[in-house]
Amino acid sequence: MIHMKKGLFKKAFTGALAAVVGFSFMPAAESMIAKADDQCDQGTQDGLDWELWNQNRQGTAKMELTGNGRFIAEWSGIENYLARTGKKWASNSPTWESVGDIKMYYDADYRPNGNSYLAVYGLTRKDLVEYYIIENFGTWRPPGGQGQVGTITVNGHIYDVYKAMRYNQPSIDGTATFPQYFSVRRDNDKSSKGVIDISEHFKQWEKLGLDMGSELYEVSLVVEGYQSSGYAEVKTNYITMDGKAINTGAKPDWIDDPIIEPEPPKPIEPDANGHYINETFESGEGDFAGRGAATVKSSSAESNSGSKSLAVSGRTDSWNGAAINLDENTFKAGESYGFSVMAMQNETSSEDFKLTLQY
């Protein structure tokens, strides 16, 4: 059981489950899956999901969120690095056809030094597909010239289309074999600002025989680097589906297209007992997820006042545990909130219980 209400910070424990309240840290949702030594930070802001990943925590890897899908990326001395913001569907994934035309409006001050690219990135499921729409790149042209299946024209720009395969690689569905699709703009037409008609790429890929799967898992704007350095200020990352904005922030001034902007999000209201979060896990995991290598699952093996609890397994480090993202419209800096957890442990351990609030 986990309670959260406004007031003084307090803690109540009956064991050491290492429940964590704050931005969750989970494995990267791509073939370059996060390992214990990797830096992998994730969260949500202004209606979008964001992620910073740095393989082996090597070199310098920074990502500064500046709101409404915007961010500043900076890297040097890295092995593999990525920073991205976009939309993920952890459950109830729609088909890409059902959400209407997907468009991304982007503007970036992109300065790579070596192997890097600025792209649309995403995944589909059933069947699993990893895809890229490469708008700009550094010294190496992905994916390396092999596997070209055709050429398409979208928004007046020519893209070379490639298919590559990943064999028995880590993925969001575990170890799997799956294809990668690439649309790559011609070298003399690289761009760091414009509009990308993502759905049109999907349609033309399917005409070339590239099956897009039946469920849309992610669409995002990514800055990636491999054994390189660079800087990118993403000044616009605005995503629409069927003419409706996914971002909760205002439409950037330079976008002329008519877009239906969402109403400002409303703060969460506490229940009669003053609880903003009161999770008993009777009907599932709620909004909790695993942090680090940990996985979480509603379980009837143990319980407190009800019939179920949240079981945490797979921890490989003391900071691994259960995590929940705090709603930014409800939980404000400078205010006080109380947190309480009833927890137990079914294995012997010398570790202390702790709640961690992470900014």
C-alpha positions as CSV (number, residue, x, y, z in Angstrom):
1,M,0.0,0.0,0.0
2,I,1.3,3.5,-0.9
3,H,-0.2,6.8,0.2
4,M,0.7,10.3,-0.8
5,K,-0.8,13.5,0.6
6,K,0.1,17.1,1.2
7,G,1.9,17.9,4.5
8,L,5.1,17.1,6.2
9,F,7.3,14.4,4.8
10,K,6.9,11.2,6.7
11,K,7.8,7.5,6.2
12,A,6.4,4.3,7.5
13,F,8.0,1.0,6.8
14,T,7.6,-2.6,7.8
15,G,10.4,-4.0,5.7
16,A,12.7,-3.1,2.8
17,L,11.1,-3.1,-0.6
18,A,13.0,0.0,-1.8
19,A,9.9,1.8,-3.1
20,V,11.0,4.9,-5.0
21,V,8.9,7.9,-5.8
22,G,10.1,10.1,-8.6
23,F,11.0,9.9,-12.3
24,S,11.3,6.3,-13.3
25,F,14.5,4.9,-14.7
26,M,13.8,2.0,-17.1
27,P,15.6,0.1,-19.9
28,A,15.8,1.9,-23.2
29,A,13.0,0.9,-25.6
30,E,15.2,0.0,-28.5
31,S,17.7,-2.6,-29.7
32,M,20.5,-0.9,-27.8
33,I,18.9,-2.1,-24.5
34,A,20.1,-0.6,-21.3
35,K,22.4,-2.7,-19.0
36,A,23.3,-2.2,-15.4
37,D,26.3,0.0,-16.3
38,D,24.4,2.2,-18.7
39,Q,22.9,5.6,-17.8
40,C,19.2,5.5,-18.7
41,D,17.0,8.3,-17.5
42,Q,13.3,8.6,-18.5
43,G,10.3,10.7,-17.6
44,T,7.4,12.8,-19.0
45,Q,7.0,16.5,-19.6
46,D,4.3,18.5,-21.3
47,G,2.5,15.5,-22.6
48,L,5.6,13.8,-24.1
49,D,8.0,11.1,-22.9
50,W,11.7,11.8,-22.8
51,E,14.8,9.6,-22.5
52,L,18.5,10.0,-22.1
53,W,20.7,6.9,-22.7
54,N,24.5,6.7,-22.4
55,Q,26.1,3.3,-22.9
56,N,28.4,2.3,-20.1
57,R,28.1,5.8,-18.6
58,Q,31.0,6.8,-20.7
59,G,32.3,10.3,-21.4
60,T,29.9,13.2,-21.0
61,A,26.2,12.8,-21.8
62,K,23.8,15.6,-21.1
63,M,20.1,16.3,-21.8
64,E,18.5,19.5,-20.6
65,L,14.7,19.6,-21.0
66,T,13.5,23.1,-21.9
67,G,9.7,22.3,-22.2
68,N,7.1,21.5,-24.8
69,G,9.2,18.7,-26.4
70,R,12.3,20.9,-26.6
71,F,15.7,19.9,-25.2
72,I,19.4,20.6,-25.4
73,A,21.7,17.6,-26.1
74,E,25.5,17.6,-25.6
75,W,27.8,14.6,-25.7
76,S,31.6,13.8,-25.9
77,G,33.8,10.8,-25.3
78,I,30.8,8.5,-25.5
79,E,30.3,5.0,-27.0
80,N,26.6,5.3,-27.8
81,Y,24.4,8.2,-26.8
82,L,20.8,9.3,-27.5
83,A,18.4,11.9,-26.3
84,R,14.8,11.9,-27.4
85,T,11.3,13.2,-26.7
86,G,8.1,11.9,-28.2
87,K,5.0,9.7,-27.5
88,K,5.0,6.2,-26.2
89,W,2.1,3.8,-25.7
90,A,2.9,1.4,-22.9
91,S,-0.5,-0.2,-23.3
92,N,-3.6,0.0,-25.5
93,S,-1.3,0.8,-28.5
94,P,-3.2,2.1,-31.5
95,T,-2.6,1.2,-35.1
96,W,-0.7,3.9,-36.9
97,E,-3.6,4.2,-39.4
98,S,-6.2,4.8,-36.6
99,V,-4.5,7.9,-35.1
100,G,-4.7,9.8,-38.4
101,D,-1.8,11.6,-40.1
102,I,1.2,11.8,-37.9
103,K,3.3,14.9,-38.4
104,M,6.4,16.2,-36.6
105,Y,7.4,19.9,-36.7
106,Y,11.0,20.3,-35.8
107,D,13.7,22.9,-35.6
108,A,17.2,22.2,-34.2
109,D,20.5,23.9,-34.0
110,Y,22.3,20.6,-34.8
111,R,26.2,20.5,-34.6
112,P,27.6,17.0,-34.7
113,N,31.3,16.2,-34.7
114,G,31.6,12.7,-36.1
115,N,29.0,9.9,-36.3
116,S,25.6,11.2,-35.4
117,Y,22.1,11.8,-36.7
118,L,18.9,13.8,-36.1
119,A,15.9,11.7,-36.9
120,V,12.4,10.5,-36.2
121,Y,12.7,7.3,-34.2
122,G,10.1,4.8,-33.2
123,L,8.8,1.2,-32.8
124,T,5.8,-0.8,-33.8
125,R,4.6,-4.1,-32.4
126,K,2.9,-7.2,-33.7
127,D,5.2,-7.5,-35.6
128,L,8.1,-5.7,-33.9
129,V,9.7,-3.0,-36.2
130,E,12.3,-0.3,-35.3
131,Y,12.2,2.6,-37.7
132,Y,14.1,5.8,-38.5
133,I,13.4,8.9,-40.7
134,I,16.9,10.5,-40.9
135,E,16.7,14.2,-41.6
136,N,20.3,15.2,-40.9
137,F,23.5,13.3,-40.0
138,G,27.2,13.7,-39.4
139,T,30.2,12.0,-41.0
140,W,28.5,8.6,-41.5
141,R,25.4,8.2,-43.6
142,P,23.1,5.6,-41.9
143,P,22.5,2.7,-42.3
144,G,25.7,2.3,-44.3
145,G,24.5,1.8,-47.8
146,Q,23.4,-1.8,-47.6
147,G,19.9,-3.1,-48.0
148,Q,18.3,-0.3,-50.1
149,V,14.8,-1.3,-51.2
150,G,13.8,1.9,-53.1
151,T,13.5,5.7,-53.2
152,I,10.5,7.8,-52.1
153,T,9.5,11.4,-52.2
154,V,7.8,13.0,-49.2
155,N,7.0,16.7,-48.8
156,G,9.1,17.4,-51.9
157,H,12.2,15.7,-50.5
158,I,13.9,12.5,-51.8
159,Y,14.6,9.8,-49.3
160,D,16.5,6.5,-49.9
161,V,14.8,3.6,-48.1
162,Y,16.7,0.8,-46.5
163,K,15.9,-2.4,-44.6
164,A,18.3,-4.0,-42.1
165,M,17.8,-6.9,-39.7
166,R,18.6,-7.4,-36.1
167,Y,19.1,-11.0,-35.2
168,N,18.6,-12.3,-31.6
169,Q,19.0,-8.8,-30.1
170,P,17.5,-7.2,-27.0
171,S,14.3,-5.4,-27.5
172,I,11.1,-4.2,-25.8
173,D,9.8,-7.8,-26.3
174,G,12.9,-9.5,-24.9
175,T,15.5,-11.1,-27.2
176,A,14.1,-11.0,-30.7
177,T,14.8,-10.9,-34.4
178,F,13.2,-7.9,-36.0
179,P,13.7,-5.5,-39.0
180,Q,14.9,-1.9,-39.0
181,Y,13.5,0.5,-41.6
182,F,15.3,3.7,-42.7
183,S,14.2,6.7,-44.7
184,V,17.4,8.8,-45.3
185,R,17.4,12.2,-47.0
186,R,19.9,12.8,-49.7
187,D,23.3,14.3,-48.7
188,N,22.6,17.6,-50.5
189,D,19.2,18.0,-48.9
190,K,19.9,17.4,-45.2
191,S,17.8,19.6,-43.0
192,S,17.4,20.6,-39.3
193,K,14.0,22.4,-39.6
194,G,10.7,21.5,-41.2
195,V,7.8,19.2,-41.1
196,I,8.0,15.4,-41.4
197,D,4.8,13.6,-42.6
198,I,5.5,10.4,-40.7
199,S,2.4,8.6,-41.9
200,E,3.3,9.2,-45.5
201,H,6.6,7.5,-44.9
202,F,4.7,4.5,-43.4
203,K,2.4,4.3,-46.4
204,Q,5.2,4.4,-48.9
205,W,7.3,1.9,-47.0
206,E,4.3,-0.6,-47.1
207,K,4.1,0.0,-50.9
208,L,7.8,-1.2,-51.0
209,G,6.8,-4.3,-49.1
210,L,7.9,-3.2,-45.6
211,D,5.3,-4.4,-43.1
212,M,4.8,-1.7,-40.4
213,G,3.3,-4.0,-37.8
214,S,-0.2,-3.5,-36.3
215,E,0.5,-1.5,-33.1
216,L,2.2,1.8,-32.8
217,Y,4.5,1.8,-29.7
218,E,6.6,5.0,-30.1
219,V,7.2,8.1,-32.2
220,S,9.9,10.6,-31.2
221,L,12.6,13.0,-32.2
222,V,16.0,11.7,-31.4
223,V,19.6,13.0,-31.4
224,E,22.1,10.1,-31.5
225,G,25.8,9.9,-31.4
226,Y,28.3,7.0,-31.8
227,Q,31.9,7.4,-30.7
228,S,31.6,11.2,-31.4
229,S,30.9,14.5,-29.8
230,G,28.3,17.2,-30.6
231,Y,25.7,19.6,-29.5
232,A,22.1,20.1,-30.5
233,E,19.4,22.5,-29.3
234,V,16.0,21.2,-30.3
235,K,14.0,24.4,-30.4
236,T,10.8,22.8,-31.8
237,N,9.5,19.2,-31.4
238,Y,5.8,19.4,-32.0
239,I,3.8,16.3,-32.8
240,T,0.3,16.1,-34.2
241,M,-2.0,13.2,-35.0
242,D,-5.0,13.8,-37.2
243,G,-4.4,17.5,-36.8
244,K,-4.4,17.4,-33.0
245,A,-1.4,18.3,-30.9
246,I,0.2,15.7,-28.6
247,N,2.2,18.3,-26.8
248,T,0.4,20.1,-24.0
249,G,2.4,23.3,-24.6
250,A,1.5,26.1,-27.0
251,K,2.1,25.7,-30.8
252,P,5.3,27.3,-31.9
253,D,4.8,30.6,-33.7
254,W,6.5,29.5,-37.0
255,I,4.0,26.7,-37.6
256,D,1.3,28.0,-40.0
257,D,-0.8,24.8,-40.2
258,P,-4.1,24.8,-38.4
259,I,-3.7,22.5,-35.3
260,I,-6.2,21.7,-32.6
261,E,-4.3,22.4,-29.4
262,P,-5.3,20.5,-26.2
263,E,-6.8,22.2,-23.2
264,P,-4.4,22.9,-20.4
265,P,-4.1,19.8,-18.1
266,K,-5.9,19.9,-14.8
267,P,-4.1,19.1,-11.5
268,I,-5.0,15.9,-9.7
269,E,-7.6,16.4,-7.0
270,P,-7.0,14.6,-3.7
271,D,-9.6,12.1,-2.4
272,A,-11.7,12.6,0.8
273,N,-8.7,11.6,2.9
274,G,-6.4,14.1,1.2
275,H,-4.6,11.4,-0.8
276,Y,-3.3,12.3,-4.2
277,I,-2.1,8.7,-4.7
278,N,-3.7,5.8,-2.8
279,E,-2.6,2.6,-4.5
280,T,-3.5,-0.8,-3.1
281,F,-2.6,-2.7,-6.3
282,E,-5.9,-4.7,-6.2
283,S,-6.5,-4.1,-9.9
284,G,-2.9,-4.0,-11.2
285,E,0.3,-2.0,-10.9
286,G,-1.4,1.3,-11.2
287,D,1.0,3.9,-12.5
288,F,4.0,2.2,-11.0
289,A,6.9,0.8,-13.0
290,G,10.3,-0.8,-12.5
291,R,13.3,1.4,-11.8
292,G,16.6,0.2,-13.2
293,A,16.7,-3.5,-13.7
294,A,13.7,-4.1,-11.4
295,T,10.3,-5.3,-12.6
296,V,7.0,-4.8,-10.8
297,K,3.8,-6.8,-10.8
298,S,0.6,-6.9,-8.8
299,S,0.7,-10.1,-6.6
300,S,-1.6,-11.9,-4.3
301,A,1.3,-13.7,-2.5
302,E,1.5,-11.0,0.2
303,S,-0.9,-8.3,1.3
304,N,-1.5,-5.6,3.9
305,S,-5.1,-4.5,4.3
306,G,-6.4,-5.9,1.0
307,S,-5.7,-9.0,-1.0
308,K,-2.7,-7.9,-3.1
309,S,0.6,-5.9,-3.1
310,L,3.2,-4.8,-5.5
311,A,6.0,-7.4,-6.0
312,V,9.4,-6.1,-7.0
313,S,11.9,-8.5,-8.5
314,G,15.1,-8.5,-10.6
315,R,16.9,-5.8,-8.6
316,T,20.6,-5.7,-9.4
317,D,21.5,-2.6,-7.4
318,S,20.3,-0.8,-4.3
319,W,18.7,2.0,-6.2
320,N,16.5,-0.4,-8.2
321,G,12.9,-0.6,-7.1
322,A,9.4,0.6,-7.9
323,A,8.9,4.1,-9.3
324,I,6.0,6.5,-10.2
325,N,6.2,9.7,-12.1
326,L,4.7,12.7,-10.2
327,D,2.2,14.8,-12.1
328,E,3.9,18.2,-12.7
329,N,0.6,20.1,-12.7
330,T,-0.2,18.8,-9.2
331,F,3.2,18.5,-7.3
332,K,4.9,21.9,-7.1
333,A,8.3,23.0,-6.0
334,G,8.3,24.6,-2.5
335,E,5.3,22.7,-1.3
336,S,5.3,19.8,1.3
337,Y,3.9,16.4,0.7
338,G,3.7,13.3,2.9
339,F,4.5,9.8,1.6
340,S,3.9,6.5,3.4
341,V,4.5,2.9,2.3
342,M,3.7,-0.4,3.9
343,A,6.5,-2.8,2.8
344,M,8.0,-6.1,3.6
345,Q,10.8,-8.3,2.3
346,N,10.7,-12.1,1.8
347,E,14.5,-12.5,1.6
348,T,17.2,-11.7,4.1
349,S,19.0,-8.4,3.4
350,S,21.0,-5.8,5.4
351,E,19.8,-3.0,3.2
352,D,17.7,-0.2,4.6
353,F,14.4,0.8,3.2
354,K,14.2,4.2,1.6
355,L,11.9,6.5,-0.3
356,T,13.7,8.7,-2.9
357,L,12.3,11.8,-4.4
358,Q,14.3,12.5,-7.6
359,Y,14.3,15.8,-9.6
